[in-house]
Structure formats: structure tokens, C-alpha cells
């Protein structure tokens, strides 16, 4: 039986928590970029250089490092929006989804990025959250989430397509593509359990 003495979060409470998490996340990205600029780009070393075993430790940190203020600025707004919408579904679920996207994306970059490249930035997470939100509603069969996914698809869909095109050599399209794929997969891996399902058992024969 559910514990009715434990107060459920209101919609406003969930929204407030999601907003605080994402504002804090983006603030951290800007703080790290300020430190990076003040220390002669010392944090750029945490980017991922492909197929070097020692670089595997940078798979997670690379998502928090950027190559200049313009770079972090370009990721801030979509990360705020996508992260907020994803976190509305629960902070624990959001943390699991974000962790999966970051790790899968980082490993993909490490495996297939061009030799001699150095990849960093939150854009892999941004693309991953886009993919997650795009399909989450269909996976969970929730009308509001379907609507949110269709809305962000209409607004950001063209930019996402450009970002994953191999013809776009100005960005890490590999990181974007792996992030997008990881986000779609996360919607299935962390799908909501069905509620209110009634299991029917066959009638037992009379003795």
C-alpha cells in the first residue's frame, strides 16, 4: 500500500526543483569556463582525444568543459530547456538519463572521432536530451510528454539535423550523433513502469 503520510510533490515543487538543478548545472559550466580562461586554457586537457587508453578518464569531465565562452553560450539555452523538461519527470530518472548519455556519448567520441582531435562540451548531452524528450512520451504513453517532444522537435529539429551531418566539419558531429542515439535509448531503458495493470490468472479447476 502507498504511504499516504508522505506528501507528494506538487507540479510547482517539481518545476522548482528541476529549474534549480539546471540553473546550477549551467552555472557550473560557466564557472569552469571562467577558470579555464583564467588559467590559460588548462582545462582543455580534459577533452577527449580518441583511442588513447589514458583518455578514458576524460569521458565524463569532457561534457563539462568548453573551448571558449561562445562555445558554452551556444549550449546553455538548449541545455536549460531540455534539461528542465527532462527533470520534470523526476530528478533520479533525469540523473540516470544524463549519466547514460554522457558516458555513451563520450565512449562513442573516443572510439570514432578523427585522430588528433580534442572533443569537449555539453552538446552531446544536449543532443541526447533532445532525443530522449522526442521519444519519451511515445514510450511512456503520456500525452503531455508527446506534446512537449513534438514542440521541441518543431523548434530545434532542423538545428539537430545540421549538427549530426558529417558535412558539418565545424563541430563534432560524431559526439552529436552518439548523444542523440544515447538519448533515444535512454527513453526505453528508463521508461516508466506501467501502473494499474491487472494481472488475470486462469481459474483453478474445482476439486
N, C-alpha and C positions, 0 to 999 in steps of 0.2 A: 504494500500500500504506500502511496506517496506520503511524504512528511508534510502535512498541511500547516505545521507550525513554522516552517521555513518560508519566509516571504519570497515570492517570485519577483524577478526583476521586471520593472515596467519597461515599456518601449523607450521612454525617456532615459531610464537608467542605462539600458544597453547602448543607446546612442551616445550618451555622455562618456561611457567607458571606452567605446570604440574611437570617439573623437580624441580623447586623451592619449590613447595608445598611439594613434597615427600622428598626432601633433608631436608627441615625444620622439617618435621614430624619425620623422623628417627633421626635427631639430637636431637630433644626434648626427644625421648625415651632414648638416650644415656645420656643426661644431667640428666634426672630423675634417671637413674640407678647410676650415679656418686653420686648424692645427697643421694640416698638410701644407698649406700655403706659407704658414709662418716658419716651417721647418725645412724649407727648400724642397718640397715635394717628397719628403721622406716616406710618407705613407703609400706612395705609388708602388712601392716594392711589394705591397700586399695584393697587387693584381695577380691574375693567373697567367703564368707562362706555360704553354701546353707541353704535355708529355714529359715533364720533368718530375720525378717522384717527390722531390722536396717541395714542389709547388702545391701538392695536395692539401697541405695545411692551410693554404690561402683560399680554398674553395668557398668557405663561409665568409671570411673577412672581406673578400673582394666585392661582395654585394653592398658593402657599406662605404667603399672608397670611390672617389670620383676624380677625374682628371680636369679640374678647374671648376669655377663657380657656375659657368654656363652649363656644364655637364650636370651638376647636381640640381640646378634650377629646372632643367628640362624634365627631370624625373620627379620633381617634388609634387606638382599638381596631380598628375595621374596616380602617383603612389598614395597621396592623401585620399583621393576619391575612391579608388579601387580598394585600398586597404580599409577604409571606413565601411564601405558596403559589405566587404567580406567579413569584417569583425562584428557586424551586427548579428551574424549568425552564431556568435559565441566566441569568446576570446580563446578558449582552449582549442577549439576547432580551427580558428584562424592561425594560432601559433603552429599547429601541426601542418596546416596547409602551407604556410610561409616557409617553414623549415624544409618541407619536402621540395618545394620549388627551388629554394636557394641551393640545396645540396645537388639535386638532379641537374639543374642548370649549370652549376659550377663544374660538375664532373663532365657534362657534355662539352663545355668550353675547353676543359683540359684535354679532352680526347680529340677534338676535331678542329680547333682553331689553327690558323696558319702558324708555322714555325716562326719564332722570333717575335710574336705578338705578345702584348700585355693587355689583358682584359679585366676591367673592373666596372663597377657601377650597379645601381639598383634597377636598371632597365630590364634585366632578366626577371626579376621579381615582379615588376610592373606588367610585363607581358604575361607572366604566369597568372597573376591575379585577374587579368583580363580574361584569359582562357577559362579560369575557374568560375568567374561570375557569368560568363557567357553560357555555360552549360549546367551550372549548379541547379538552377530552377527546374530544368527538364529532368535532371537526375533525381532530385528530391520531390518532384511533382508539386511545386509550390508556385502559385500564380504570381505572387508579388515578386519572387526572385526571377521568374521568367521575364516579367516586365522590365526589371532592372537590367537583366542581361541584354535584352533586346535594345534598351535605351543606350547602354554604353557601347554596344556594337554599332549602333547608328552614328554615334558621335565620334568614336575613336577607331572604328573598323578600318577605314582607309589608311590611317597612320600605321596601324598594326601590320597591314599587308605590305606597306612600303618597308617597314622595319625588318621583316623576315625575308625580303627579297635578296638573293645573292648578288643582284646587280647593284645593290646599295653598299658600296665598299667603304662608306664613311662611318659605318657603325659595325658592331659585332652582330651580324645577322644570325650567326650560329648561336650566340647567347640568347638572342630574342626567340629564336625558333625552339630551342630546348626549354626555355622558360615557359613559352606558350603550351608546349606539349605536356610539361610537368603540371601546369595548372589544370588542364583538362583532365589529366589522370587523377589529380588530387580530388576533383569533384566526385569521382567514382570511389576512390579509396576511402574518403572521409564522408561518404553520403550519410544522410540522417537515417537512423533506423525507423522502420515502419511502426506506426503507433496504432493501437486499437485493433490490431489484427486478431481475428478469432480463429483459432485452430479447431477444426472439426475432427473428431475421432469416430471411426466406424462403430456402430452399435455392437455391443457384446452379445453373442448368442445366449439365449436363455438356457439355463442348466436343465 
